[in-house]
């Protein structure tokens, strides 16, 4: 029962749509702007760096909190289940009629709690891909794919590999529209030039 309670609480915490809430505080329904996504990237692109950063921190914090709750149960691998539940909540929020974001920021919080080293490598992959191709979505997908590879390289047990493969699959699925826009030349590109 303790494990189930932690998982359910983590889903509800993960469902809190910080991007939507932050945008509302700025008088905007973020679902009606940009890509229509509630994630930090769309908030940043639509409203600027400060609200985007607030959304990012909120989404990452709920992932970290979920892992903390799972860890406090003392039950094996519950931190993985709780972290996954938070990401599922973010992706399919009960508060937004089971619509949501793309799990990257929430996944960042989860991964920082599970393995700062692997998180660092995944962030490096993200940065290199974004710098090379200027697509945040592509960088996000590549970073997510790198996680199971890194877990394997560092010799983590099969529950961690299964967890990592699951989140990578969710990340790819949630980014399918972005990948299609990249293929058609319609995806938004990051600009590194000063205006």
C-alpha positions as CSV (number, residue, x, y, z in Angstrom):
1,X,0.0,0.0,0.0
2,X,2.9,2.4,0.8
3,X,4.3,1.9,-2.7
4,X,0.9,2.4,-4.4
5,X,0.4,5.6,-2.3
6,X,3.8,7.0,-3.4
7,X,3.1,6.2,-7.0
8,X,-0.4,7.8,-7.0
9,X,0.9,10.9,-5.1
10,X,3.7,11.2,-7.7
11,X,1.2,11.0,-10.5
12,X,-0.9,13.8,-9.0
13,X,2.2,15.9,-8.3
14,X,3.5,15.3,-11.9
15,X,0.1,16.3,-13.2
16,X,0.5,19.9,-11.8
17,X,0.9,21.9,-15.1
18,X,3.4,24.5,-14.0
19,X,3.8,25.8,-17.6
20,X,0.1,26.4,-17.8
21,X,-0.1,28.0,-14.3
22,X,2.9,30.3,-15.0
23,X,1.5,31.4,-18.3
24,X,-1.9,32.1,-16.6
25,X,-0.2,34.3,-14.1
26,X,1.1,36.3,-17.1
27,X,-2.5,36.4,-18.5
28,X,-1.9,33.8,-21.2
29,X,-3.4,30.4,-22.0
30,X,-0.2,28.8,-23.2
31,X,-2.3,26.1,-25.0
32,X,-3.4,28.8,-27.5
33,X,0.1,30.0,-28.4
34,X,3.2,28.7,-30.1
35,X,3.2,24.9,-30.3
36,X,0.2,24.7,-28.0
37,X,2.3,22.7,-25.5
38,X,2.3,23.4,-21.8
39,X,6.0,22.7,-21.4
40,X,8.8,25.1,-20.4
41,X,10.1,25.5,-24.0
42,X,6.8,26.8,-25.3
43,X,6.4,29.1,-22.3
44,X,9.9,30.4,-22.8
45,X,9.4,31.0,-26.5
46,X,6.0,32.6,-26.1
47,X,6.5,34.7,-22.9
48,X,10.2,35.0,-22.4
49,X,13.1,33.7,-20.3
50,X,11.7,34.5,-16.8
51,X,8.4,32.6,-17.1
52,X,10.1,29.9,-19.1
53,X,12.6,29.4,-16.3
54,X,9.9,29.3,-13.7
55,X,8.0,26.6,-15.7
56,X,11.2,24.6,-16.1
57,X,12.0,24.8,-12.4
58,X,8.5,23.8,-11.4
59,X,8.4,20.9,-13.8
60,X,11.8,19.7,-12.7
61,X,11.0,20.1,-9.0
62,X,7.9,17.8,-9.2
63,X,10.0,15.1,-10.8
64,X,12.6,15.4,-8.1
65,X,9.9,15.4,-5.4
66,X,8.4,12.2,-6.8
67,X,11.7,10.3,-6.6
68,X,12.2,11.6,-3.1
69,X,8.8,10.3,-2.1
70,X,9.5,6.9,-3.7
71,X,12.9,6.7,-1.9
72,X,11.3,7.5,1.5
73,X,9.2,4.4,1.3
74,X,12.4,2.3,1.6
75,X,11.0,-0.2,-0.9
76,X,13.2,-1.3,-3.7
77,X,12.8,0.5,-7.1
78,X,9.8,2.6,-5.8
79,X,11.8,5.7,-6.7
80,X,11.8,4.6,-10.3
81,X,8.1,3.9,-10.3
82,X,7.4,7.2,-8.6
83,X,9.6,9.1,-11.0
84,X,7.9,7.4,-14.0
85,X,4.5,8.2,-12.5
86,X,5.4,11.9,-12.3
87,X,6.4,11.9,-15.9
88,X,3.2,10.2,-16.9
89,X,1.3,12.8,-14.9
90,X,3.1,15.6,-16.8
91,X,2.5,14.0,-20.1
92,X,-1.2,13.1,-19.4
93,X,-2.3,15.5,-16.7
94,X,-5.5,14.6,-14.8
95,X,-6.0,18.4,-14.3
96,X,-5.9,19.1,-18.1
97,X,-8.2,16.3,-19.2
98,X,-5.2,13.9,-19.7
99,X,-3.3,16.3,-22.0
100,X,0.1,17.6,-21.1
101,X,3.7,18.2,-21.8
102,X,6.6,16.1,-23.2
103,X,8.3,15.0,-19.9
104,X,11.7,16.5,-20.6
105,X,11.8,19.0,-17.8
106,X,10.1,16.7,-15.3
107,X,12.5,13.9,-16.5
108,X,15.4,16.3,-15.7
109,X,14.3,16.5,-12.1
110,X,13.8,12.7,-11.9
111,X,17.2,12.0,-13.4
112,X,19.0,14.5,-11.2
113,X,17.8,12.6,-8.2
114,X,18.6,9.2,-9.7
115,X,22.0,9.9,-11.2
116,X,23.6,13.4,-11.5
117,X,26.4,11.9,-13.6
118,X,24.1,10.4,-16.2
119,X,22.1,13.6,-16.1
120,X,25.2,15.6,-16.9
121,X,26.0,13.4,-19.9
122,X,22.4,13.6,-21.2
123,X,22.4,17.4,-20.9
124,X,25.6,17.4,-22.8
125,X,24.0,15.4,-25.6
126,X,21.1,17.8,-25.6
127,X,23.4,20.9,-25.9
128,X,25.5,19.4,-28.6
129,X,22.5,18.4,-30.7
130,X,20.8,21.8,-30.2
131,X,24.0,23.7,-31.1
132,X,24.5,21.5,-34.2
133,X,21.0,21.3,-35.5
134,X,19.2,24.2,-33.7
135,X,16.1,22.0,-32.8
136,X,15.3,21.9,-29.1
137,X,12.9,19.0,-29.8
138,X,15.6,16.9,-31.5
139,X,18.0,17.6,-28.7
140,X,15.4,16.5,-26.2
141,X,14.7,13.2,-28.0
142,X,18.4,12.5,-28.4
143,X,19.0,13.2,-24.7
144,X,16.1,10.9,-23.7
145,X,17.5,8.1,-26.0
146,X,21.0,8.6,-24.4
147,X,19.7,7.7,-20.9
148,X,19.1,3.9,-21.4
149,X,22.5,3.8,-23.3
150,X,24.2,5.5,-20.4
151,X,22.5,3.3,-17.8
152,X,23.8,0.3,-19.7
153,X,27.3,1.8,-20.0
154,X,27.5,2.4,-16.3
155,X,26.3,-1.0,-15.4
156,X,22.9,-0.3,-13.9
157,X,20.5,-3.2,-13.2
158,X,17.7,-4.2,-15.5
159,X,15.0,-2.2,-13.6
160,X,16.9,1.0,-14.4
161,X,17.3,-0.1,-18.0
162,X,13.5,-0.8,-18.3
163,X,12.7,2.5,-16.6
164,X,15.1,4.4,-19.0
165,X,13.7,2.6,-22.1
166,X,10.2,3.5,-21.0
167,X,10.9,7.2,-20.6
168,X,12.8,7.3,-23.9
169,X,9.8,5.7,-25.6
170,X,7.4,8.2,-24.1
171,X,9.7,11.1,-25.0
172,X,9.8,9.9,-28.6
173,X,6.1,9.4,-28.8
174,X,5.3,12.9,-27.4
175,X,7.8,14.4,-29.9
176,X,6.4,12.7,-33.0
177,X,4.7,16.0,-34.2
178,X,8.0,17.8,-33.8
179,X,9.9,15.1,-35.7
180,X,7.4,15.4,-38.5
181,X,7.8,19.1,-38.6
182,X,11.5,18.7,-38.8
183,X,11.1,16.3,-41.7
184,X,8.9,18.8,-43.5
185,X,11.1,21.8,-42.7
186,X,8.5,23.5,-40.5
187,X,9.9,23.0,-37.0
188,X,11.0,26.1,-35.0
189,X,14.8,26.6,-35.0
190,X,16.8,28.2,-32.1
191,X,18.7,31.3,-33.1
192,X,22.0,32.0,-31.4
193,X,22.4,35.4,-33.0
194,X,21.9,38.5,-30.9
195,X,19.0,40.6,-32.1
